[in-house]
Amino acid sequence: MTSRKPPLAPSQGLLALAELIDSGKLSPVVDRGGRIAEMPAAYEALVTEHPRGKVVLHVDHGTAEHESRPATTSSGTLRRS
């Protein structure tokens, strides 16, 4: 019988996930990214197409910096802000 580790607290789980991503052991797959204003089109694409990854919407905080920054890198992985 194998012993199971107790579940992590939510904040610890997020930290563990971030460490896996940073180490390259886990690569999030992002099909596309866009602004929250593009949510209707993103939802339509989810239900009519077959995305190969997650669709990421980022919130526009009203600054030019956020408007010009893509949600993903050229390789399609998430980019940290």
C-alpha positions as CSV (number, residue, x, y, z in Angstrom):
1,M,0.0,0.0,0.0
2,T,1.4,3.4,-0.9
3,S,1.1,6.3,1.4
4,R,-0.3,9.6,0.1
5,K,1.0,13.0,1.0
6,P,-1.5,15.3,2.7
7,P,-2.9,18.0,0.3
8,L,-1.1,21.3,0.2
9,A,-2.7,24.5,1.3
10,P,-3.8,26.5,-1.8
11,S,-0.9,29.0,-1.6
12,Q,1.6,26.2,-1.2
13,G,0.1,24.4,-4.2
14,L,0.4,27.5,-6.4
15,L,4.1,27.9,-5.3
16,A,4.8,24.2,-6.1
17,L,3.1,24.7,-9.5
18,A,5.2,27.8,-10.2
19,E,8.4,25.9,-9.3
20,L,7.5,23.1,-11.7
21,I,6.9,25.7,-14.5
22,D,10.1,27.6,-13.7
23,S,12.2,24.4,-13.7
24,G,10.8,23.4,-17.1
25,K,9.2,20.2,-15.7
26,L,5.8,21.5,-16.6
27,S,4.9,23.6,-19.7
28,P,1.5,25.1,-19.9
29,V,0.0,24.8,-23.3
30,V,-1.7,28.0,-24.5
31,D,-3.7,28.0,-27.7
32,R,-4.2,31.7,-27.8
33,G,-4.3,34.8,-25.6
34,G,-6.1,38.1,-25.7
35,R,-7.7,40.9,-23.7
36,I,-10.8,40.4,-21.6
37,A,-12.7,42.5,-24.1
38,E,-12.3,39.6,-26.5
39,M,-14.0,37.1,-24.3
40,P,-17.1,36.6,-26.5
41,A,-14.9,35.6,-29.5
42,A,-12.7,33.5,-27.3
43,Y,-15.7,31.6,-25.9
44,E,-17.1,31.1,-29.4
45,A,-13.7,29.6,-30.5
46,L,-13.8,27.2,-27.5
47,V,-17.2,25.8,-28.3
48,T,-16.8,25.7,-32.1
49,E,-13.1,24.8,-32.6
50,H,-10.9,22.2,-31.0
51,P,-8.2,24.3,-29.1
52,R,-4.9,22.5,-28.5
53,G,-4.4,24.3,-25.2
54,K,-5.9,26.8,-22.8
55,V,-7.3,30.2,-23.9
56,V,-5.9,32.9,-21.7
57,L,-7.6,36.3,-21.2
58,H,-5.8,39.0,-19.4
59,V,-7.4,42.0,-17.7
60,D,-6.6,45.4,-19.1
61,H,-5.6,47.6,-16.2
62,G,-6.1,50.8,-18.3
63,T,-2.4,51.4,-19.0
64,A,-0.6,51.4,-22.3
65,E,1.9,48.9,-20.8
66,H,-0.8,46.2,-20.4
67,E,-2.4,46.9,-23.7
68,S,0.8,46.3,-25.7
69,R,2.1,43.2,-23.8
70,P,1.1,39.8,-25.1
71,A,-0.2,37.1,-22.8
72,T,2.1,34.5,-24.2
73,T,5.7,34.2,-25.5
74,S,6.4,33.4,-29.1
75,S,6.8,29.7,-28.1
76,G,3.2,29.8,-26.8
77,T,4.1,29.4,-23.1
78,L,2.8,31.8,-20.5
79,R,4.8,34.8,-19.7
80,R,5.1,36.1,-16.2
81,S,4.2,39.7,-15.6
